[in-house]
Amino acid sequence: MRIVIASFATVKAVLGARSFDLDVPDHSTVRDVMAILLDRFGKPLADEMYDSPGCLKENYLLMVNGQTVRFLNGMETVMGEGDELLIFSPVCGG
């Protein structure tokens, strides 16, 4: 199935685009999708988003179709055809 990955700031720089389509197996969870992204983008993405393998930095926000996964089923939230996974990275400014 095909989903949309969207990102901003530092994650966008690592992924190379603000938004792109990604083919994933049916019934993939957010955790599965993140594993696919880590496999595809390797160490730069891991260094940016993870404290240790499988441990997402706490200041990152993942949303499926505009809802934070924290209020869904966390990393076990199942993605559907055409869903959007939005990755918000921490942003600082003044």
Secondary structure, DSSP 8 states (H G I E B T S, - for coil): -EEEEEE-HHHHHHHTSSEEEEE--TT-BHHHHHHHHHHHHHHHHHHHHEEETTEE-TT-EEEETTEEGGGTTGGG-B--TT-EEEEE------
